[in-house]
């Protein structure tokens, strides 16, 4: 018979704007000693408070399971959160009405057997560790980076009544790197007698009962820096605000995709295949679970409009068409494989591969022409969606061009990127004109 393992998970999430730049934090705690065993935090882009809080819960339960992978049903997890909404919904006492919350709650419920997890609401004053982690994640996102466990001071800044005065010695294996860092910080906090510098925020029931956009804005403001304390490194940069985040989704498969045929804007405009429709639905479920997409813009071509429609139906959003997001016009090469083009138009193909200014046979578009219209679309979109997250459903060449331009890479970089059907790439654009490539060719949602 397995020995019961008991841990406490404290989780929190916040959004500076609701929706706005959001992040979550979670800590797994030994209930006997108060010792942090593992920490997790992440900046998740633009989202609501409730989405961030659910993401914190998911991260905390996942971390608890990872600490004791062989415990099975013997693992008992007591979740403590200052989100009345999440606690009541996960306890089964409140119905989950908002479509963005349902997939998140389902993800959380699937991590461990329901009988292994209990939930308790606590005041925010008792949830300082997770709150600090969430704020660290949001601060990191503001600076264009992700939270790092090795740099966290959450355990130092947010001791609570659950932490014993004298930490017990660490026994057994430390575990993952985050757990080891948390243990070291907990010991250092006890030695210094550190106290949390920030005042507690007043809990509001109204904040928790409004599932979509009902919370007061800036529910998790950035911690104030002490007067006269200089910032260092990234912190010295001015606050440029939340970036315009372009999430680039390639359309799902058509009948031409697995045959690797040229399929641009000058061909037959094929529809999604059965495989492609399934990919679009999985992408839709992925974005519904994330809860971060606020707008959807699509290429006018059918395969993109069908992919965008699947996502829009799950998110309850409209789709705006932008002609500039269409695929390259491949001229006489439309519908042909690379080998067939080589056989029929060998000299033209060689010239096309050598220069971005060369168009395909028969009056198609050069990559230079595509880059010009994509750059213009980028500028319009970034200005229109400043501080927001917009999903662009488009094609291989436009997506590669967005990424190439963001990296400042030469035109030949287009031939050195792989983009699978229904893959996701992400580029964030800041107010000072800088860009940050966050993701390229992610297909994890399709597996």
N, C-alpha and C positions, 0 to 999 in steps of 0.2 A: 504494500500500500504506500502511495507517495506521501511524503511529508508536506503538509500545507505550507505554502509560501504566502506571506502577506506583505503587501506594499501599499503605500498611499500615492496617488497621482494628484498633483495640483496643476491645473491648467488655466490658461487665460488667453484672450485674444483682444485686439483693439484695432480701431480704425480712426485715423486723424482726418475726419471729415464725414464719414459714414453716409455713402461710401467715400473712401479716400485711401491713401497709402496705409496698408494694413500689415499686421504681423501677429504671430502667436508665440507663446512660450509654455513649456511644460517641464515639470520636474518630478522624478520618481523618488520617493522617500522611504527609508526604513522606519516603520512606525514605532519600533522599540527604542531607537536611538535618536531619531530626527535627522539622521544623516542622509544628505542627497546622494542617490545612487546613479542617477543619469539625468541629463538635461537635454532639452531640444528646443530650438527656436528657429523661426524662418520669416523672412519678409516675403509676402505673397502678392505684392502689387496692389492694385486698387480693389477693395472689397468692403463689405459691410462688417460691423462689429460681430454680428451673429455668425457670419461665415468664418471669420477669424477665430472665434471662440470654439466652434466645432472643429476647425483644423487643429487647434491646440489640444482638444480632447483626443482626437485621432492620433496625434503625435505622442501624447502621454501614454495612451494604451499600447501603442506600438512599441514604445521604449520599454514599458513594463514587461511585455511579452518577450522582447529580445533579451532582457536580462536573465530570464528563466525559461529558456526555450523548451526544456524537457519537463517542466512542471505540469503541463497539461491542465486538467480541471482542478488540480491541487492549488493552482495559483489563485489567490484572492486579492482583488484590487478594489480599494476604496477611493473613489474619485471625489475630490473637493474642488468646487468652482464657485466663483461669485456671480456666475450667470444663472439667474433663476430660470430663464428660458430653457437652457440646455439641460439643466438638472431635472426640471419637471418633464421635459419631453423625453429624455432618455430613461427616466423612471417610469414612463408610461402614463403619467397623470395628466399631461397636456397633449392634445392632438398636434400633429405637425401639419400645418396647412400650407406653408410657403413651399413652392416647388424646388427652390434652391436648397432648402434645409433637408428635404427628404433623402436625397442621395448621400448627403453628409452623415445624417443620422444612421443610415443603413451601413455605411462604411464603418462607423464607430461600433455599431452593434455586432458586426461580423468579426471583429478582431479577437474577441474572447467569448467564451460561452456566457450568455446573459446571466446565468446563476453565479458567475464568478465575479461580477462587478456590482458594486453598490454606489449610490450617489448621495452627496450631501451638499447643500448650499452653505456657503460661508461668506461673511462680510469681506469686502475687498481688503480691509486692513489685515485679514488673516491669509491673504493670498498674494503677499508681496513678492515672493520669489518668482512665481510665474508671471506676475505683472511686470516685474523688472526685465525678465527675459523677453516678453513681448515688446516692451519699449526699446530694448537693445536691438531687436530685430527690425523694428520700424526705423530706428536711428540709422542702422546699417543700410537699409534700403534708400533712405534719403541721401546717403553718401555714395550710392551706386555700387554697393557691395552686399554680400550676404553675411549673416551673423556667424561668428566663429566661437566655438566653445572655449578655446584657449585664451581668448581675450575677454571673456565674460567676467563681470564683477557682481552678477546678480545675487550670488550667495552671500557676498560681503555686504551688499547694500540692503538686503531684505531679510534679516533674521526674524524669526517669529517665536511665539510662545511655545511652539512645538519643538524647538531646538534645545536640547539639554545644555546645561551650563558647561559640562565637561564632556567633550566628545569621546566616545568609546573607541578603542584602537581598531584599525581596519584589520579584518581577518579574511583569509581566503583570497582568491584572485580578485584583482581590482576590476576587471571587466574591460569595457571599451574605453577609449581615450576620454570621452566626455565624462564618464563616471569617475575616472581617476582625477580629472580636473575638478570636478564638483567636490570630491572628498577633500582634496587639498585646500580648496577655498573655504570649505566648511570649518576645517581645523584652524585655518588662519583667522577666520572671522571670530571664532571662539577665543583665540589668543588675544586678539585686539579688542574684543568687546565692542565690535562695530555696531552702529545703530543706523537704522534707515533714515536718511536726511529729508525725505519728502513727506509731506502731510498726506493722510489718507483721503481718497476721494469719497464723497458721500454716495452711498448706493441708492439707486432710484429704481423702483419697481417698474415705472413706465419705460425705462430703458430696456428692460428685459422682455416685456410683454409685446412690444411692437416688433414683429418679425422682419419687416422689410422697410428700413429707412426711418423707423419711428424713434430711434434713439437720439439724444442730443448730439450735435456734432462735436468733434474733438473730444470724445469720451476718454481718450488716452492721450493727453497732450504730452509733448516732448518734455522730459525732465529739465528743469532750469539749471543752468550752470552757475556755480558760485561766482560772485563778483571777484574779478582780479585773477581768476584761474585761467591761464592761457590754454587754448586748444592746440592739439598737436596733430600732425599727419593729416588724414582726411578731414578731421574735425575743423581744420583751419579754413576749409573752403566755404564759400558762402552757401546758404541754403537756397538751392535752385528750385525747390518745390518738387512735387511729384512729376515724373517724366510722362510724356506721351508714349504709351507702350503699344507697339504694333505686334500683335500675335499673328503670325503668318501661317495659315493652314493651306497646304496643297489639297486640291480636290481629290476625291476618291477615284478609284480605278474606273476606266472605260474599257471597252473591248480592245482598244488599241494599246493600252498601257502595258500589259504583260508581253506584248509582241515588240515593245520598244520601237514603235513607229512615231515619226514626227507627227505631232498633233498640235497645231497652233491655232491662230485665229483666222486662217485662210482656208481651212479645210471643211469637213462635214459637220462640225460642232456635235460630237457624239454625246449621248447620255451616259449616266453612270451605269455600270454593269451591276449584277446582283452583289458581287464582291464589293464594289464601290459603294453601294447603298449601305451595306453592313458597316463598312469603314466610316461612313458619314454618321451613322447612328452611334458608333462607339466614340467618335470624336465629340458628338453632342453630349453623350453621357459624361465624358471627361470634363467638358467645360461647365456642365451643370454642377458637377461635384466641386469644382474649383470655386465657382461663384464670382469670378473676377471680371468676366467680359461684360462691358457696358454698351457696346455698339458693334454692329456687324456691317461690313462693306464687302461687296463681292464683284468679281469680274462678271461681265455680261454673258460669258459663255455658259452653255447649259450645264456642263458638268460642275462648274463652280456654283451656279445658282441652286442646283439640287443639293449640293453639299451644304451650302449656307442655309438653305431652307430647313434642313434637318436640325441644325444647331439652333436656329432661330425658334423653331417650334418648342424645343426643350427650355430655352431661356426666356421665352415670351418677348422677344425683340423683333423689330422690323429689320429688313435687309435693304441697304442702299446700294445701288449699282454705280460703279465707277469704271468708265470705259478704259481708263489708263491702266487698269489691272489685268487687261486681256493678255493672252500669251502672244509670243512673237508670231508674225506671219511668215511661215516657212516656204511660201511661194510654191514652186513646182515639186518641192520635197514633201508636201503634205501627204500623209498616209503611207510613206515609204519608210523602210528600215534604213539604218545607217549604211549597211552593206549594199542595199539597192541604190542608194544615192551615190555611194562610192563607185559602183559599177556604171551608172548612167551619167553622172555629172562629176567625175573625178577631179578635174581641174578646178571647178567651181567650189567643190568641197574643201580642197586643199587651201584655196585662197580664203575661204570663210573661216577656217580654223586658224589661219595665220593673222587675220586682222579683224578687229571689232567693227570696222567701217565697211566690210564687205557683206552684201546681202545675199541670201540664198538665190538660187536660179529662179528666174521668172518673176522678178519684181517683189521679192519678199522684203522683210525688215532686217536691217543690220542690228547687231547688239548695241552699237552706239546709239542708234535711234531708239531702241527699247530703253536704254539707260536714261536718255533724255526725258522720256515721258514718265518713267518710274520716279526719277528725281523730282519732277514737277508734282507728281501725285504725292510723294513723300512730304514735300513742303506744305502742300494743302492740308494733308491729313494731320500732320504734326501741329499745325496752327489751329485746326478745327478741334482737335481732341487733346489739347494740352492738359496734362494731369489725369488723363483717362486711359482706359484700356480698351482698345478696339481690335476686333478680329477681322483680318483681311483674308478672304477666301480667294485664292488666286492660283498661279501656275509656277512651273519650275523656273523659267527665266526671270519673271518679276521677283520671285522670292530670292533667288541667288543674287539678283541685282541689288535688292535692299541690303542684303548682308554684305556684299562686296563694297558698296558705297559706305556702309557704316564702318567697315574695317579700313577703308582707304586702300583696298587691294587693287592690283592692276586688272584689266579686263580678262586676262587669261585665267584668273582665279575662278571664273565661271565653270571651267572644265575640270576643276579640282574639288568640286563639292558634289555630294550625293544627296538627292532629295527623293525619298520614297513617297508613294501615293498616300495621301491623308497624313503626312508628317507635319510636325509643328516646329516652327522656328520663331524666335522672339527678338525684337530689337527695341530698346528704349531710347528715347530722344529727350535730352535735357534742354532747359531754357537757354543755356549758353552755346547751343549748337552741337555739343558733343553727343555721341551715340555710344550705346553699349549693347553688344550682341550677347544676349542672355541664353539663347538656346538655338540648336541647329539640328534639324532632321530627327526630332524625337518621335519615336513610334511606340513608346511604352504603353500608350493607351489602347493600342490595337492588339496587344497580346493578352 
